[in-house]
């Protein structure tokens, strides 16, 4: 009887150990932040779970929210499109880029589709400031000869939450317009001056508002424009060429990037030279602690991004992101990840 009871206890203990082990290996990685890279993170996560059984629980809440969550240590990594400064990394965090993409001007104007309207940076700044309030403004007419633009009020759609996409967009507008730089400036959240404007939460919210608001103008990460079939303007670049967004024009903007010139690799890729370079390009960054509270989970985060860097390039291109080049991912492994204590 005692032998039987002992055997049953042994079997039960083994079964519990097996369940616990399975749960540990199947535990999701936790992250939060930027909505900009969410489409590619979701695609990588789906493929990674099929390959490894490990899931990714990523909250697409905006860059400011991601920074708050990683500082509160409620997630294993934070994600931001507005790179954290060297001084703000001094509390024991590291930062590295994970993906490159573009922010695009999207619009909803009857009779005009993707690429059928052209705009320059300075004119775009005036539209977002409310100084150009009608679609048939002479400055827009001059950029679009032969097009009959309607006498329709421009409704500006912007982010209502703290956003790296907004940082990237206002960084660009500040670069091409002194008026914007002096009166509005750049940041994850700014005071939008256009009198006719509406806010949306996340890239998702901006895309939804542009889709349903006639005469609207907004900005979103390009994958959201494609997913929602929203019209995109051709944007004049630094070389004076009108270019459309895409992985090739994003890559042209990033080709000469010097990632070592800023702490945490936090460089700006807006308004880069090159005939085919798209002017509003950014990297999305990952934030982690050097001494994480959950070392095992942080180790899994590094495994996830290592897998994505090696196996996720085609998936990125399919969504019109630009995967990081091998020399950069090798640099990240050697100079950033070695600072994270996962043992």
C-alpha positions in Angstrom: 0.0 0.0 0.0 2.8 2.4 1.0 4.6 1.4 -2.2 1.6 2.2 -4.3 1.0 5.5 -2.5 4.7 6.5 -3.1 4.4 5.5 -6.7 1.3 7.7 -7.1 3.0 10.6 -5.5 6.0 10.2 -7.8 3.8 10.1 -10.9 1.8 13.1 -9.7 5.0 15.1 -9.0 6.4 14.2 -12.4 3.2 15.3 -14.1 3.2 18.6 -12.2 6.9 19.2 -13.1 6.0 18.5 -16.8 3.2 21.0 -16.7 5.3 23.6 -15.0 8.1 23.1 -17.5 5.7 23.4 -20.4 4.3 26.6 -19.0 7.8 28.0 -18.5 8.8 27.3 -22.1 5.5 28.6 -23.5 5.4 31.8 -21.4 4.9 34.9 -23.5 7.5 37.6 -23.8 6.1 41.0 -22.7 6.6 44.3 -24.4 4.8 47.6 -24.9 5.1 50.8 -26.8 5.2 52.2 -30.3 2.3 51.5 -32.7 4.6 52.3 -35.6 6.3 48.8 -35.7 3.3 46.8 -34.4 2.4 45.3 -37.8 5.8 43.8 -38.2 6.2 42.7 -34.6 2.8 40.9 -34.9 3.9 39.2 -38.0 7.3 38.2 -36.5 5.6 37.0 -33.3 3.2 34.7 -35.2 6.0 33.1 -37.1 8.3 32.9 -34.0 5.6 31.1 -32.0 5.2 28.5 -34.8 8.9 28.0 -34.8 9.6 28.0 -31.0 6.3 27.9 -29.1 7.2 31.2 -27.4 4.6 34.0 -27.8 4.9 37.8 -27.7 2.4 39.8 -25.7 3.0 43.3 -27.1 0.8 46.2 -26.1 0.6 48.7 -29.0 0.0 51.8 -26.8 2.4 54.5 -28.2 6.0 55.3 -27.6 5.4 57.4 -24.4 3.5 54.5 -22.9 6.2 52.0 -23.8 8.8 54.2 -22.1 6.6 54.5 -19.0 6.1 50.7 -18.9 9.8 49.8 -19.2 10.7 52.3 -16.5 8.1 50.8 -14.3 9.6 47.4 -15.1 6.2 45.9 -15.9 7.4 44.6 -19.3 10.7 43.0 -20.5 11.1 45.6 -23.2 9.8 49.0 -24.2 9.5 50.2 -27.8 9.8 53.8 -29.0 10.2 55.6 -32.3 11.4 58.7 -30.5 14.9 57.6 -29.4 15.7 58.1 -25.7 18.6 60.5 -25.1 21.9 59.4 -23.7 21.2 61.2 -20.4 17.9 59.3 -20.1 19.6 56.0 -20.7 21.9 56.6 -17.7 19.6 54.9 -15.3 20.8 51.5 -16.5 19.0 51.0 -19.9 20.3 50.2 -23.3 18.6 51.1 -26.6 18.9 49.6 -30.1 17.1 49.9 -33.4 14.9 47.0 -34.5 13.3 48.0 -37.8 13.2 51.0 -40.2 10.0 52.4 -41.8 8.4 55.6 -43.0 5.7 58.0 -41.9 3.4 59.1 -44.7 0.9 61.9 -45.4 -2.5 60.3 -45.9 -5.6 62.1 -47.1 -9.3 61.6 -48.0 -10.3 63.7 -50.9 -13.0 62.7 -53.4 -11.7 62.0 -56.8 -8.0 61.6 -55.8 -6.3 58.3 -55.0 -2.8 57.1 -54.1 0.0 59.2 -55.5 -2.4 61.5 -57.4 -1.5 64.6 -55.3 1.9 66.1 -54.7 3.1 68.1 -51.8 6.3 69.7 -50.6 7.5 69.8 -47.0 7.0 73.5 -46.4 3.5 73.4 -47.9 2.7 70.3 -45.8 3.8 72.2 -42.7 1.4 75.1 -43.5 -1.4 72.6 -44.0 -0.8 71.1 -40.5 -0.5 74.6 -39.0 -3.9 75.6 -40.5 -2.3 78.4 -42.6 -3.4 76.4 -45.7 -7.0 75.5 -44.9 -8.5 74.6 -48.3 -7.6 71.9 -50.7 -7.7 74.3 -53.6 -5.1 76.7 -52.0 -2.9 78.3 -54.7 0.2 76.7 -53.3 -1.3 73.2 -53.6 -2.7 74.1 -57.1 0.9 75.1 -58.2 2.3 71.7 -57.1 -0.5 69.9 -58.9 -0.8 71.4 -62.4 -3.8 70.2 -64.4 -5.6 68.9 -61.3 -8.9 70.5 -60.4 -8.7 70.7 -56.6 -12.0 71.2 -54.7 -12.9 74.1 -52.4 -13.0 71.7 -49.4 -11.8 72.5 -45.9 -8.8 70.5 -44.7 -9.4 68.6 -41.5 -6.1 67.8 -39.8 -6.0 64.4 -38.1 -3.2 63.9 -35.6 -2.2 61.6 -32.7 -4.0 62.2 -29.4 -1.4 60.2 -27.4 2.3 60.5 -26.9 3.8 59.1 -30.0 7.1 58.3 -31.6 5.3 58.7 -35.0 4.4 62.2 -34.0 8.1 62.8 -33.0 9.2 61.6 -36.4 6.6 63.6 -38.2 7.3 66.9 -36.3 11.1 66.3 -36.5 10.6 66.3 -40.3 8.3 69.4 -40.3 10.8 71.2 -38.1 13.6 70.4 -40.5 11.8 71.7 -43.6 9.9 74.6 -42.1 11.5 77.3 -39.9 8.0 78.6 -39.1 7.0 75.1 -37.8 10.2 74.8 -35.8 9.8 78.2 -34.2 6.1 78.0 -33.4 5.3 74.3 -32.8 8.6 72.3 -32.7 9.1 68.6 -32.4 8.1 66.1 -29.8 6.2 63.0 -29.0 3.3 65.3 -28.2 2.8 68.9 -29.5 0.1 71.5 -29.4 -1.5 71.2 -32.8 -2.3 74.7 -34.2 -4.7 73.9 -37.0 -8.2 75.2 -36.0 -9.9 72.3 -37.8 -8.4 69.2 -36.4 -9.2 65.9 -34.6 -7.1 63.5 -32.6 -6.8 59.7 -32.9 -5.3 57.2 -30.5 -2.4 55.3 -32.1 -1.7 54.9 -35.8 -4.9 52.8 -35.8 -7.0 55.8 -34.6 -5.5 58.2 -37.1 -6.0 55.8 -40.0 -9.6 55.2 -38.9 -10.4 59.0 -38.6 -8.8 59.8 -42.0 -10.8 56.9 -43.6 -14.1 58.3 -42.4 -13.5 62.0 -42.6 -13.9 63.7 -46.0 -11.3 66.4 -46.7 -9.0 65.1 -44.0 -5.2 65.0 -43.9 -3.2 62.9 -41.4 0.1 61.0 -40.9 0.6 57.3 -40.2 3.2 54.6 -40.5 3.0 53.3 -44.0 1.8 49.8 -43.1 -1.3 51.3 -41.7 -2.0 53.3 -44.9 -1.6 50.1 -46.9 -3.7 48.0 -44.6 -6.6 50.5 -44.6 -6.2 51.4 -48.3 -5.8 55.1 -47.6 -4.6 57.5 -50.3 -1.0 58.7 -49.8 0.6 61.9 -51.2 3.8 62.0 -53.2 6.3 64.0 -51.1 9.1 66.2 -52.4 12.4 65.1 -51.0 15.6 67.0 -50.3 16.8 66.6 -53.9 13.6 68.2 -55.2 12.1 64.9 -56.5 8.6 63.8 -55.7 8.7 60.2 -54.3 6.2 57.7 -53.0 6.8 55.6 -49.9 8.1 52.0 -50.1 10.8 49.8 -48.8 13.1 50.9 -51.6 12.7 54.7 -51.0 13.0 54.1 -47.2 16.2 52.1 -47.7 17.6 54.9 -49.9 17.2 57.3 -46.9 18.9 54.9 -44.5 21.8 53.7 -46.6 24.3 56.2 -45.3 23.2 56.3 -41.7 26.0 56.5 -39.1 24.5 54.7 -36.1 27.5 55.3 -33.9 27.2 59.1 -33.8 24.5 59.3 -31.1 24.1 57.6 -27.7 21.8 54.6 -27.9 22.1 54.7 -31.7 19.3 57.3 -31.6 19.9 59.0 -34.9 17.3 60.9 -37.1 16.8 59.7 -40.7 14.5 62.6 -41.8 15.2 64.6 -44.9 18.2 62.6 -46.0 19.9 63.4 -49.4 19.4 61.1 -52.4 17.2 61.3 -55.6 15.1 58.3 -54.5 15.2 58.9 -50.7 11.9 59.2 -49.0 12.1 62.2 -46.6 10.2 60.9 -43.5 12.0 57.8 -42.4 12.7 56.5 -38.8 14.0 53.6 -36.9 12.0 52.1 -34.1 14.0 51.4 -31.0 13.9 48.8 -28.2 14.6 49.7 -24.6 15.9 47.1 -22.0 17.5 47.2 -18.6 21.1 46.1 -18.3 20.2 44.4 -15.0 16.6 43.2 -15.7 14.4 42.0 -12.8 13.5 38.9 -14.9 16.7 37.7 -16.5 15.1 34.6 -18.1 12.5 36.7 -19.9 15.1 39.2 -21.1 17.1 36.4 -22.5 14.0 35.3 -24.4 13.6 38.9 -25.8 17.1 38.7 -27.2 16.4 35.3 -28.7 13.2 36.7 -30.3 15.0 39.7 -31.9 18.0 37.6 -32.9 15.5 35.2 -34.7 13.7 38.2 -36.3 16.9 39.8 -37.5 17.9 36.5 -39.2 14.6 35.2 -40.4 12.2 38.1 -40.6 13.7 40.2 -43.4 11.2 39.1 -46.1 8.3 39.6 -43.7 9.5 43.1 -43.1 9.8 43.9 -46.8 6.3 42.5 -47.4 4.9 45.2 -45.1 7.2 47.9 -46.6 9.5 48.1 -43.6 13.3 48.0 -44.1 15.1 45.2 -42.2 18.4 46.2 -40.5 21.5 45.2 -42.5 23.6 42.3 -41.2 26.5 44.5 -40.2 24.2 46.6 -38.0 22.6 43.6 -36.3 26.0 42.1 -35.7 27.1 45.5 -34.1 23.9 45.4 -31.9 24.7 41.8 -30.7 28.3 42.7 -29.9 28.0 46.2 -28.4 24.5 46.3 -26.9 23.3 42.9 -26.0 26.5 42.0 -24.2 25.6 44.7 -21.7 22.4 42.9 -20.7 22.9 40.5 -17.8 20.7 37.5 -18.6 22.6 35.0 -16.4 
